[in-house]
Amino acid sequence: QLVRADDAFRRSLYLLQRRTYHPSLLAAFDQPMLNGNCLRRANSAGVAQALTLLNDALVTDCAAALAQRVCAARDAGDTESRVHALFERVLSRPPSAEETRWCLALAEREGVRRLLAGAELDAAREAGIAHVAHTLFNTSEFLSLP
């Protein structure tokens, strides 16, 4: 069954269950038993979870989509304002001065790497912002409740 582009990132309350197929993303994060109610989930942290967040196509696609939204915003401005927008959307707080410096350096390194690989300037800047978004998705602050 083909998924339409506008349905690709839609949330669902119901998930088609196949007994022989278990999506790796759910399996890495302690997939709940889909046959009954799950009133409370156990907390766990493992290597498979970290590797999934670093390498899964869904996570990198979400980071790229968020970067595209942040860069396309009317008030996008410079890279620093984009980093602030990422922090607000991902962590619901502004970045500290140190976090801002670190993220700006990360975005610049990734942008330069993409420029040297032949990307256009705007695409390279967006890739740098996507790299920062992907990094924020992998922080403990994003992954767990306080």
C-alpha positions as CSV (number, residue, x, y, z in Angstrom):
1,Q,0.0,0.0,0.0
2,L,1.4,3.4,-1.0
3,V,1.5,6.3,1.5
4,R,0.6,9.7,0.2
5,A,3.1,12.4,0.8
6,D,0.7,14.5,2.9
7,D,0.0,11.3,5.1
8,A,3.6,10.4,5.7
9,F,4.0,12.2,9.0
10,R,0.4,11.9,10.3
11,R,0.0,10.6,13.9
12,S,-2.3,7.8,14.5
13,L,-4.1,6.3,17.5
14,Y,-4.3,3.0,15.6
15,L,-1.5,1.0,14.1
16,L,-1.8,-1.9,11.7
17,Q,-0.4,-4.9,13.5
18,R,1.1,-7.8,11.7
19,R,2.4,-10.6,13.9
20,T,5.4,-11.3,11.8
21,Y,6.4,-7.7,11.2
22,H,7.7,-5.4,14.0
23,P,9.0,-1.9,12.9
24,S,12.6,-1.5,14.2
25,L,11.9,2.0,15.6
26,L,9.2,0.6,17.9
27,A,11.2,-2.5,18.8
28,A,14.2,-0.4,19.9
29,F,12.0,1.6,22.2
30,D,10.4,-1.3,24.0
31,Q,7.4,-1.8,21.7
32,P,4.3,-2.3,23.8
33,M,2.2,-5.4,23.4
34,L,-0.4,-4.4,20.8
35,N,-3.0,-7.0,21.8
36,G,-4.1,-5.3,25.0
37,N,-4.1,-2.0,26.8
38,C,-0.8,-0.6,28.0
39,L,-1.5,1.6,31.0
40,R,2.1,2.3,32.0
41,R,5.3,1.9,30.1
42,A,8.6,1.0,31.7
43,N,11.5,3.4,31.3
44,S,14.6,2.0,29.6
45,A,17.7,3.2,27.9
46,G,19.9,1.1,25.7
47,V,22.4,1.1,22.9
48,A,19.8,0.2,20.3
49,Q,17.8,3.3,21.2
50,A,20.8,5.6,20.8
51,L,21.8,4.0,17.5
52,T,18.2,4.2,16.2
53,L,18.0,7.9,17.0
54,L,21.3,8.5,15.3
55,N,20.8,6.4,12.1
56,D,17.1,5.8,11.5
57,A,15.7,7.4,8.3
58,L,12.6,8.6,10.1
59,V,14.6,10.6,12.6
60,T,16.8,12.2,10.0
61,D,13.8,13.0,7.8
62,C,12.1,14.7,10.7
63,A,15.2,16.7,11.4
64,A,15.4,17.8,7.7
65,A,11.6,18.6,7.7
66,L,12.0,20.7,10.8
67,A,15.0,22.5,9.4
68,Q,13.1,23.2,6.2
69,R,10.2,24.7,8.2
70,V,12.6,26.9,10.3
71,C,14.5,28.1,7.3
72,A,11.3,28.9,5.3
73,A,9.7,30.9,8.1
74,R,9.3,34.6,7.3
75,D,11.2,35.7,10.3
76,A,14.0,33.1,9.8
77,G,16.8,35.6,9.7
78,D,20.3,34.5,10.3
79,T,21.7,31.2,11.6
80,E,21.5,32.3,15.2
81,S,17.8,33.1,15.0
82,R,17.2,29.7,13.4
83,V,19.1,28.0,16.2
84,H,16.9,29.8,18.7
85,A,13.8,28.7,16.8
86,L,15.0,25.1,16.8
87,F,15.5,25.2,20.6
88,E,12.0,26.7,21.1
89,R,10.4,24.0,18.9
90,V,12.4,21.0,20.1
91,L,13.1,21.8,23.8
92,S,10.5,24.5,24.5
93,R,13.2,26.9,25.8
94,P,15.8,29.3,24.6
95,P,19.4,28.2,24.3
96,S,22.0,29.4,26.7
97,A,24.9,31.4,25.3
98,E,27.2,28.4,25.4
99,E,24.6,26.2,23.6
100,T,24.1,28.9,21.0
101,R,27.9,29.1,20.3
102,W,28.2,25.3,20.1
103,C,25.2,25.0,17.7
104,L,26.4,27.8,15.5
105,A,29.8,26.1,15.2
106,L,28.1,22.8,14.4
107,A,25.8,24.4,11.8
108,E,28.8,26.2,10.2
109,R,30.9,23.0,10.1
110,E,28.1,21.0,8.4
111,G,27.3,23.9,6.0
112,V,31.0,24.2,5.0
113,R,31.2,20.4,4.5
114,R,28.1,20.5,2.2
115,L,29.5,23.5,0.3
116,L,32.7,21.7,-0.3
117,A,30.7,18.7,-1.6
118,G,29.0,20.9,-4.2
119,A,25.8,22.0,-2.6
120,E,24.3,25.4,-3.1
121,L,24.6,28.0,-0.3
122,D,21.0,27.9,0.8
123,A,20.9,24.1,0.8
124,A,24.2,24.0,2.7
125,R,22.8,26.3,5.4
126,E,19.6,24.3,5.7
127,A,21.7,21.1,6.0
128,G,23.6,22.7,8.9
129,I,20.3,23.6,10.6
130,A,19.1,20.0,10.0
131,H,22.2,18.7,11.6
132,V,21.6,20.8,14.7
133,A,18.0,19.6,14.8
134,H,19.1,16.0,14.6
135,T,21.5,16.6,17.5
136,L,18.8,18.2,19.6
137,F,16.6,15.1,18.9
138,N,19.3,13.0,20.5
139,T,19.6,15.0,23.7
140,S,18.5,13.6,27.1
141,E,16.3,16.7,27.6
142,F,14.3,15.8,24.4
143,L,14.0,12.1,25.1
144,S,12.9,12.0,28.8
145,L,10.5,13.8,31.0
146,P,12.0,15.9,33.9
